[in-house]
């Protein structure tokens, strides 16, 4: 299954095309530049792979949690592409993506993904993979006070909280710095073809976890 | 992605600059084919104003289903270009529509154009049967704007006057709010004014004795507040007093706008006026401007009522003019919170 994935939940603006015969990824650290960069990157990934729209089986996007505007850019872009190309969309947790990246990098299978949510809070999700990287189990993504992060002594952590909450990052037996990328979104999407929904079935939406009015 | 300038086009448009999600399809040969709008007014009402994050979240839910619905209503025509509101407005709201619009155009290999929201309002009367000829004076009065503009053609705009503080619609809404008339209260002020006694209060006509075309409405809002508080102190804070204040307030705004428009027409030597924006739905303002234009043997042009407020039909029309002139944006859909009408490029095919 050839999947075109978009991930813009953090300052990392990322596009990836992954299939049996293809793996092309582009990413750029670009705070507040996603609206400028994302479609040129999609265009570039497709042309590097020599792909046309008809070669794509499904679209995927990082649904969050993360920065609200970035999440809506990813959701909006996949909506537009899905409508224009008549493709189904697979939503993937941006936290699961980070955990998958950590698995790929280390081969270790259990990770707590932590993304800085500002205001003293962190988005977290616990993920367990098999040795092939298939997601076996995960908790529901949640928003917690940074001070509440209290991992078991043998727990691995991955994410972007090292700078903002070094004391929490230090609690993990192993800590990896990461932000979500589109390759991981595509890899996880390819594990769940049954969750590819047409726009008629489901409009791709961000996962915010925080209310719009506090 | 190359268009032949001046070729007729069928354009799909998306408007999401504030609290209305709207989609329309305009064909330069056949006119408006379909238009739909989802208003978020009820969502924001409990907060007494537009909550930007709430607006953005709703746009990203509603726009794509509205596109599908509008395409079906129009009979699934072949779309030659896509227009979307790129500013001015709420950044998150604009980006929601922009992301969908620009990606759809990319997927369809057709050109896209980011449209100036106020250019949409300026050109809205062009969708009517008897459109104004250039040049004309335009009065744009809404909850966010109060501007007098000289229009010599598409993209040829000269800002002649602006509000120095509140927009006219903002003063309407605030007058309503202080008297407990709910949100958005502007239309309620217009409605209550119908049963108001216009001889009971007299409100000032701000800045009419000063030269120039700038306006100010915050003083009028304060005058409403003082009048209402005095009535409250005297135990006179009833519905009739509300209606009388609404009437006096509305007359003051209408007179002020009429005086400024007369001055603009005289100054520019013109005799056509276009009135657009949500406040232009107000009956008294229309009556005053109609009287003014009748006396001068000129003409006032209004969009139909549903196109006075935010809509995508006007964005489709404005976008079609620019796309047909060969203008288009690259793949960047960055939005502009602030954007001067005077910075737009002129197009010549009219």
HADDOCK unambig.tbl for C-alpha pairs under 7 A between the chains (distance, minus, plus):
assign (segid A and resid 35 and name CA) (segid B and resid 332 and name CA) 5.95 0.50 0.50
assign (segid A and resid 35 and name CA) (segid B and resid 333 and name CA) 5.33 0.50 0.50
assign (segid A and resid 35 and name CA) (segid B and resid 334 and name CA) 5.00 0.50 0.50
assign (segid A and resid 36 and name CA) (segid B and resid 332 and name CA) 4.17 0.50 0.50
assign (segid A and resid 36 and name CA) (segid B and resid 333 and name CA) 6.02 0.50 0.50
assign (segid A and resid 36 and name CA) (segid B and resid 334 and name CA) 5.80 0.50 0.50
assign (segid A and resid 37 and name CA) (segid B and resid 332 and name CA) 6.72 0.50 0.50
assign (segid A and resid 39 and name CA) (segid B and resid 331 and name CA) 5.78 0.50 0.50
assign (segid A and resid 40 and name CA) (segid B and resid 331 and name CA) 6.07 0.50 0.50
assign (segid A and resid 69 and name CA) (segid B and resid 92 and name CA) 6.14 0.50 0.50
assign (segid A and resid 72 and name CA) (segid B and resid 60 and name CA) 6.76 0.50 0.50
assign (segid A and resid 72 and name CA) (segid B and resid 96 and name CA) 6.21 0.50 0.50
assign (segid A and resid 73 and name CA) (segid B and resid 96 and name CA) 6.56 0.50 0.50
assign (segid A and resid 73 and name CA) (segid B and resid 99 and name CA) 5.81 0.50 0.50
assign (segid A and resid 76 and name CA) (segid B and resid 60 and name CA) 6.55 0.50 0.50
assign (segid A and resid 76 and name CA) (segid B and resid 96 and name CA) 6.05 0.50 0.50
assign (segid A and resid 76 and name CA) (segid B and resid 99 and name CA) 4.98 0.50 0.50
assign (segid A and resid 76 and name CA) (segid B and resid 100 and name CA) 4.66 0.50 0.50
assign (segid A and resid 77 and name CA) (segid B and resid 99 and name CA) 5.17 0.50 0.50
assign (segid A and resid 77 and name CA) (segid B and resid 100 and name CA) 5.36 0.50 0.50
assign (segid A and resid 77 and name CA) (segid B and resid 103 and name CA) 5.43 0.50 0.50
assign (segid A and resid 79 and name CA) (segid B and resid 64 and name CA) 6.90 0.50 0.50
assign (segid A and resid 79 and name CA) (segid B and resid 100 and name CA) 6.13 0.50 0.50
assign (segid A and resid 80 and name CA) (segid B and resid 100 and name CA) 4.44 0.50 0.50
assign (segid A and resid 80 and name CA) (segid B and resid 101 and name CA) 6.44 0.50 0.50
assign (segid A and resid 80 and name CA) (segid B and resid 103 and name CA) 4.75 0.50 0.50
assign (segid A and resid 80 and name CA) (segid B and resid 104 and name CA) 4.21 0.50 0.50
assign (segid A and resid 81 and name CA) (segid B and resid 103 and name CA) 5.54 0.50 0.50
assign (segid A and resid 81 and name CA) (segid B and resid 104 and name CA) 5.48 0.50 0.50
assign (segid A and resid 81 and name CA) (segid B and resid 107 and name CA) 5.55 0.50 0.50
assign (segid A and resid 83 and name CA) (segid B and resid 104 and name CA) 6.76 0.50 0.50
assign (segid A and resid 84 and name CA) (segid B and resid 104 and name CA) 5.17 0.50 0.50
assign (segid A and resid 84 and name CA) (segid B and resid 107 and name CA) 4.99 0.50 0.50
assign (segid A and resid 84 and name CA) (segid B and resid 108 and name CA) 5.67 0.50 0.50
assign (segid A and resid 85 and name CA) (segid B and resid 107 and name CA) 6.07 0.50 0.50
assign (segid A and resid 203 and name CA) (segid B and resid 61 and name CA) 6.93 0.50 0.50
assign (segid A and resid 205 and name CA) (segid B and resid 61 and name CA) 6.97 0.50 0.50
assign (segid A and resid 212 and name CA) (segid B and resid 53 and name CA) 5.47 0.50 0.50
assign (segid A and resid 212 and name CA) (segid B and resid 54 and name CA) 5.48 0.50 0.50
